[in-house]
Structures are given as structure tokens and as C-alpha cells.
Amino acid sequence: MLLKLETLQPTFSYKVRGALNAVLRLAESSGQNRPSLVTASAGNHGRALAHAARAAGMPLTVYAPEHAPRTKLNAIAACGADLRLCADYDEAERRAKHHGGSALYVSPYAHPDVIAGAGTVGLEILEERQDVGRIVVPIGGGGLISGVAVAAHEAGVPVTGVEVEASCPFTRSLEAGRIVEIEVKPTLADGLAGNLDPDTPTFSIVQRLVDRVVLVGEQHLRLAMAGIVTEEHLIAEGAGAAGVAAVLAGKIAPTPGPIAVVLSGANVDLGVLKEIV
């Protein structure tokens, strides 16, 4: 098993790729008239977009769940964004999309430039290891797996997605053949929790290009997070460890080549990590 270490990015998650790509594209098209931005985030996208927006001189408002890890919320505020707390992610997304004014909404997973930026994760895996037999990717809103799947499709490498049992909108929507609303339950993988935007393009991309989607439970998330610390001396949050959890649970079929698992983020509160380890 190979690990793609997105946990070592400047904002400690892969989200910085899509955020920077979206902000750079907006900066190129707007010239000196830099727009204000608004987004919804479970934490990592908000942190990444705040990092990118500050560098580009773009004001940013972030709607986020009040129960998101403090390490994520504190980092968003520290970057100068206007942080507005909500009851859960679904409320955050609704409020961000109806923010109003002249601010441009940058979805954490449905924006084309965010998806394209996330896809560079797949490109890098394939450039470095042409022998990869499968890529395993955590799924929240589907931006990361959509970008990776587009990159991997041309190379003929299958991509498997991993959702958590507590929040599995893709699994239920794929079963139904359309996006359906689910009940979101508490999970260690807070970055994967929430319903899908009915207008997201990621669902159709996953339908067409993702080999399969598997589910993992909280116990395997805990085992994965602890194992990554003790065996690899790395930190991964619950969402970031979902791919490893799927391997530990026996949910990933063997392949002739090595399996590449994306560790998508490391932003976990210290108290949670201590308790798990």
C-alpha cells in the first residue's frame, strides 16, 4: 500500500490545491478588481480558501459547522476570513449559497476549478508510479474523487471511493440513480459529513468514472488513525484516514499493482487524537 501524503500540504489537506486554483483563475480574470468570496466548509476547504484569498487580497466569508474541529475553525479566523458558525454543514451550505451581495460562491467540491485542482493529486500519483493498480480516495462532496477519477480514467486505473456509514450520500444516491437526501449522523470523519448539493456535477462524474464506493465504520476509522500515527509517524484526521480504514476493513480488492491511498487531511483536534491513540 502506498500513501499519498496530502497531510503535508501548507494547510494540512489536499484542499489547498482546489482553493489556489480557483483563486488564481479568479485573479487572472478580474485584474485589479478583486472580488469578495463566500464559501461553505466543514473546515479544510475554508482554511485552504482563506489561505489563498488572503494571499490574493480577496475578502472571504466562510460558513462552517459550529462543531467542526477547533483547529480548523481557528485557522480560518487566523487567516482573516469572516467566520460564521452554523448548526451543521447542510445549514452552512444553504446560508453560503444564499449569502447575497456581490460575493462569488466557491463551492468546496462542486466548483470546476476546485475539482480540477484536486485532480492534480491523481496526476501526481500516476506520474510517480505507473505501476499503481488502484487509487483509493475518501468521499465527502466528491470534488477530490471526481478530479482523481478524471485523471486516472485515461490511464485505465480504477478508482475506489470510501464513505463513512454515518454519512453516505453517494452510496444511497448511486443506489437510487439520483441524488437523494440522507440523515447525517455524528462521525470522526467530520470532513466527509453532509448532504450533496443537488446541482453538483460530482455525482455524474462518480457514476461514470468511479469503479465502486465502499463504506467504513467508526471503529475502523479509529484503528486507521491510530495505526497511521504508530506505524507511519504521521497524523491523519478521520476523513483523511478513511482510505486506510477501508483497507483495514478488507473492503479494497487486491490488484496486480500497488494500491495508492490518499491521506487527504491532518486537521484533527489534539484531544481527539490523544484519545484515539
Summary of the structure (lengths in Angstrom):
residues: 277
radius of gyration: 17.3
end to end distance: 21.6
largest distance: 53.1
contacts: 1066
relative contact order: 0.17
helix: 45%
strand: 16%
